[in-house]
Amino acid sequence: MSQPSTLRFAAHESTVRRVAAGLALALSLGLMAGLDHVADRQYDEAWLAQSDNAPTQVVVITAKRPAA
């Protein structure tokens, strides 16, 4: 009896899967890094916009009562 021959695609299937997984990983990490950068910029812009619009009010609490 002869051994069954391996199809050409089946022999290269693991290589194709590894390449596809590598490309998907690179694309996913690139998108996540881009979104992280955009989120950081929007957070900084929102922080600066809040500080420029209105005066800041500070409340100081002391342990003494004011004289009546």
C-alpha positions in Angstrom: 0.0 0.0 0.0 1.2 3.4 -0.8 1.1 6.3 1.7 -1.5 9.0 0.9 0.1 12.1 -0.5 -0.3 15.4 1.2 -2.0 18.1 -0.8 0.0 21.1 -1.6 -2.4 23.5 0.2 -2.5 21.2 3.3 1.3 21.3 3.4 1.4 25.1 3.4 -1.8 25.6 5.5 0.1 26.2 8.8 2.3 28.8 7.1 -0.7 30.6 5.7 -2.4 30.6 9.0 0.7 31.9 10.8 1.1 34.7 8.2 -2.5 35.6 8.5 -2.4 35.6 12.3 0.8 37.8 12.3 -0.8 40.3 10.0 -4.0 40.4 12.1 -1.9 40.9 15.2 0.1 43.7 13.6 -3.0 45.4 12.3 -4.8 45.1 15.7 -1.8 46.5 17.6 -1.5 49.4 15.2 -5.1 50.3 15.5 -5.0 50.1 19.3 -1.9 52.4 19.4 -3.7 54.9 17.1 -6.8 54.9 19.3 -4.7 55.3 22.4 -3.0 58.4 20.8 -6.3 59.9 19.8 -7.8 59.3 23.3 -4.8 61.0 24.9 -5.1 64.0 22.7 -8.9 64.3 23.3 -8.4 64.0 27.1 -5.7 66.7 27.1 -7.9 69.0 24.9 -10.9 68.5 27.2 -8.8 69.2 30.3 -7.4 72.4 28.8 -10.9 73.5 27.6 -12.3 73.2 31.1 -9.5 75.2 32.7 -9.9 78.1 30.2 -13.6 78.6 30.3 -14.5 79.4 33.9 -12.8 80.7 36.9 -11.8 78.1 39.5 -13.4 78.2 42.9 -11.4 77.1 45.9 -13.0 76.1 49.2 -10.8 76.2 52.3 -12.1 74.3 55.4 -10.6 75.2 58.8 -11.2 73.8 62.2 -12.1 77.2 63.7 -15.4 79.0 63.6 -15.4 82.6 62.5 -16.2 85.2 65.2 -20.0 85.8 65.4 
